Amino acid sequence: DEGYPWAMNPYLPGRVASRFPASRIVAFSSGNVYPFLPVASGGATEETPPAPIGEYAISALGRERMFTHFSQANGTPVVLLRLNYAVELRYGVLFDIGSKVFAREPVDLAMGNANVIWQGDANSVCLRSLPHASSPPLVLNLTGPETLSVRWVAQVFGRHFGVEPSFTGTESPRALLNNAARCFELFGYPTVSVRELI
């Protein structure tokens, strides 16, 4: 449903931003607005120019542009959090990998690396960002500090489950990765580690 992300990502945020010009707004965006970068690069920083690939990523950048427009037009203080990727015990990158290993299904290595952060830590940063809202918006990358190997994550799950993971595809030298050093400087490191999440 190609229209749905456009209704939810640019249109609805434009309505919200125009309705609440005197509010402080913290809006989740996505690291998908960045280009694929070499795994060894350390990930995109807030200075990396957006280069979204695909319908969802382009509409996510549209969400940012709506909040930026109304922030500048009305002086609304805004923070844009570029999130890669929130995980929880019921969903997310770790759940997907662990479910594949547990079900003895091959884990696809085409996107061989990722950043993740526990949803609770992401929510905490969201709330603590409110005093930092500004016009034009403050942009912050929000993720965990590690560049995780999908293969390694599958192997850790495999040890827990007593299963030898199987794989398909090969790791690309590029991935969608965020560098959240600026966020850590403001708010500290996440409280829940990747090993604990696994």
Backbone torsions as a table, in degrees:
resi	resn	phi	psi	omega
1	ASP	NA	84.0	-173.2
2	GLU	-61.9	-27.4	-179.2
3	GLY	-73.0	-28.3	-173.4
4	TYR	-61.3	-47.9	179.0
5	PRO	-62.1	-27.9	178.3
6	TRP	-73.4	-35.3	175.5
7	ALA	-67.4	-40.6	-175.9
8	MET	-82.5	-36.5	-172.0
9	ASN	-88.4	-53.8	175.8
10	PRO	-91.8	-43.9	-171.3
11	TYR	-65.5	-55.8	-177.1
12	LEU	-61.5	-45.4	175.7
13	PRO	-58.9	-35.8	175.5
14	GLY	-61.3	-40.7	177.2
15	ARG	-64.2	-45.1	-179.0
16	VAL	-63.3	-48.2	-177.4
17	ALA	-63.6	-36.3	179.1
18	SER	-75.0	-27.7	-179.3
19	ARG	-78.3	-29.1	-174.6
20	PHE	-123.5	59.8	-175.2
21	PRO	-67.1	-22.0	-177.7
22	ALA	-94.6	4.0	-178.5
23	SER	-90.2	161.0	164.8
24	ARG	-89.4	133.4	-176.4
25	ILE	-124.5	128.2	168.3
26	VAL	-114.1	119.6	-175.5
27	ALA	-117.6	130.1	172.4
28	PHE	-73.2	130.2	169.5
29	SER	-114.1	-153.6	-175.2
30	SER	-144.4	143.1	171.5
31	GLY	-65.3	-10.0	177.4
32	ASN	-66.0	-10.9	177.0
33	VAL	-73.5	-14.5	-179.2
34	TYR	-88.2	162.6	173.1
35	PRO	-78.0	164.6	169.7
36	PHE	-67.9	134.9	-177.8
37	LEU	-125.3	158.7	175.2
38	PRO	-56.9	139.0	-177.9
39	VAL	-57.2	-37.2	-177.8
40	ALA	-75.3	-3.4	-175.7
41	SER	-73.5	-19.2	-174.7
42	GLY	89.3	-2.5	176.3
43	GLY	93.8	166.0	-179.6
44	ALA	-69.4	138.1	170.9
45	THR	-99.1	174.8	179.3
46	GLU	-64.1	-17.6	177.9
47	GLU	-85.8	-10.2	178.9
48	THR	-68.4	124.4	-179.6
49	PRO	-64.4	136.5	176.4
50	PRO	-59.6	144.6	175.8
51	ALA	-152.5	67.1	-173.6
52	PRO	-66.1	145.2	178.6
53	ILE	-117.5	119.7	175.5
54	GLY	95.6	164.5	-173.7
55	GLU	-58.3	-48.7	-178.2
56	TYR	-62.3	-49.2	-176.3
57	ALA	-62.1	-39.4	179.0
58	ILE	-66.0	-41.1	179.0
59	SER	-68.7	-31.6	176.3
60	ALA	-65.7	-39.2	174.7
61	LEU	-65.3	-35.3	175.0
62	GLY	-59.3	-38.8	176.0
63	ARG	-58.8	-47.4	178.6
64	GLU	-59.8	-42.5	-177.0
65	ARG	-65.4	-35.3	177.2
66	MET	-64.2	-48.8	179.4
67	PHE	-63.8	-37.0	177.9
68	THR	-65.3	-44.2	179.5
69	HIS	-58.0	-51.4	-176.2
70	PHE	-72.6	-28.0	173.8
71	SER	-62.5	-45.8	-178.8
72	GLN	-73.8	-36.4	-178.8
73	ALA	-70.5	-37.0	-173.0
74	ASN	-113.1	-2.5	-176.9
75	GLY	72.8	20.1	-179.2
76	THR	-71.3	126.2	176.6
77	PRO	-75.0	129.5	-173.0
78	VAL	-136.8	146.5	166.0
79	VAL	-122.0	133.5	175.3
80	LEU	-109.5	116.8	-178.4
81	LEU	-100.9	110.2	178.7
82	ARG	-86.7	99.4	-169.7
83	LEU	-94.2	129.1	172.5
84	ASN	-139.3	119.5	-36.3
85	TYR	-115.8	135.8	178.1
86	ALA	-71.1	135.7	177.7
87	VAL	-128.3	155.6	-178.0
88	GLU	-152.6	177.0	-176.8
89	LEU	-74.2	-10.9	-177.9
90	ARG	-110.7	-9.7	-177.4
91	TYR	-160.4	167.3	174.4
92	GLY	110.3	178.8	-174.6
93	VAL	-57.6	-46.9	-178.2
94	LEU	-65.2	-42.5	177.9
95	PHE	-59.9	-44.0	-178.7
96	ASP	-62.3	-44.4	179.9
97	ILE	-66.7	-47.7	-179.3
98	GLY	-60.8	-39.2	178.9
99	SER	-63.3	-40.6	178.1
100	LYS	-63.3	-45.7	-179.4
101	VAL	-63.0	-46.8	-178.3
102	PHE	-60.1	-39.0	-179.4
103	ALA	-82.9	1.6	-179.5
104	ARG	59.5	37.5	175.3
105	GLU	-102.5	149.5	-179.3
106	PRO	-66.9	141.7	177.3
107	VAL	-93.7	126.6	-179.1
108	ASP	-77.7	127.4	-178.4
109	LEU	-100.7	7.9	-177.0
110	ALA	-55.8	-44.1	170.8
111	MET	-100.8	90.2	-166.5
112	GLY	-82.9	-7.0	-177.9
113	ASN	-142.4	151.4	-178.7
114	ALA	-157.1	161.3	167.9
115	ASN	-108.8	145.3	175.3
116	VAL	-140.9	159.1	174.4
117	ILE	-147.3	141.5	177.1
118	TRP	-60.8	137.5	-178.3
119	GLN	-56.3	-36.5	178.3
120	GLY	-62.4	-40.7	176.7
121	ASP	-68.0	-37.5	176.6
122	ALA	-62.8	-42.4	178.7
123	ASN	-64.0	-39.3	179.2
124	SER	-61.5	-45.1	177.8
125	VAL	-63.2	-39.7	179.2
126	CYS	-55.8	-50.6	-177.8
127	LEU	-67.8	-40.2	-178.9
128	ARG	-74.4	-10.3	178.2
129	SER	-77.9	-20.8	-174.0
130	LEU	-51.1	-44.7	179.5
131	PRO	-66.9	-15.3	-177.9
132	HIS	-94.3	-0.3	-179.0
133	ALA	-60.6	144.0	-177.0
134	SER	-149.9	170.0	174.3
135	SER	-129.8	117.3	0.4
136	PRO	-64.2	165.1	-173.0
137	PRO	-61.5	147.4	167.7
138	LEU	-81.4	130.2	177.0
139	VAL	-106.1	128.9	178.2
140	LEU	-132.3	133.7	169.3
141	ASN	-78.3	139.0	-178.0
142	LEU	-130.8	110.6	177.9
143	THR	-166.7	-178.5	175.1
144	GLY	-80.2	168.6	-175.2
145	PRO	-79.3	-16.1	-174.4
146	GLU	-93.4	146.5	161.6
147	THR	-92.8	108.6	-174.0
148	LEU	-89.6	135.0	171.0
149	SER	-82.2	125.1	177.2
150	VAL	-59.5	-38.6	178.7
151	ARG	-60.7	-46.2	-179.5
152	TRP	-62.2	-44.6	179.7
153	VAL	-58.8	-44.6	179.1
154	ALA	-62.0	-38.8	-179.8
155	GLN	-67.8	-37.3	177.0
156	VAL	-65.1	-45.5	175.7
157	PHE	-59.3	-42.0	-179.6
158	GLY	-57.9	-41.3	178.2
159	ARG	-64.5	-39.9	178.2
160	HIS	-64.4	-39.4	-174.5
161	PHE	-90.5	-9.0	-174.3
162	GLY	68.2	36.0	-176.4
163	VAL	-125.8	137.6	172.8
164	GLU	-86.8	110.7	-177.4
165	PRO	-65.8	149.2	173.1
166	SER	-113.5	156.6	-172.7
167	PHE	-132.2	156.1	172.3
168	THR	-132.8	148.7	-179.7
169	GLY	76.1	179.9	178.4
170	THR	-131.5	153.0	-177.5
171	GLU	-66.3	133.0	172.9
172	SER	-78.8	148.4	176.1
173	PRO	-75.1	-3.4	-179.0
174	ARG	-124.4	153.6	-179.6
175	ALA	-158.4	168.3	172.3
176	LEU	-86.0	101.6	-175.5
177	LEU	-130.8	141.8	177.3
178	ASN	-111.9	146.3	170.9
179	ASN	-108.2	113.3	-174.4
180	ALA	-103.0	26.9	-177.2
181	ALA	-56.3	-39.9	-179.4
182	ARG	-64.8	-40.4	178.4
183	CYS	-63.4	-43.6	179.7
184	PHE	-63.5	-35.6	178.6
185	GLU	-62.4	-38.5	-179.4
186	LEU	-78.0	-41.3	-166.8
187	PHE	-122.7	-2.4	-176.4
188	GLY	83.5	177.6	-177.1
189	TYR	-82.2	158.3	177.0
190	PRO	-56.0	151.8	-177.0
191	THR	-88.7	-20.2	-177.6
192	VAL	-114.7	123.0	-175.7
193	SER	-81.2	164.0	177.5
194	VAL	-62.3	-43.3	179.6
195	ARG	-61.5	-39.2	177.9
196	GLU	-66.0	-40.5	177.4
197	LEU	-61.9	-43.9	177.9
198	ILE	-61.6	NA	NA
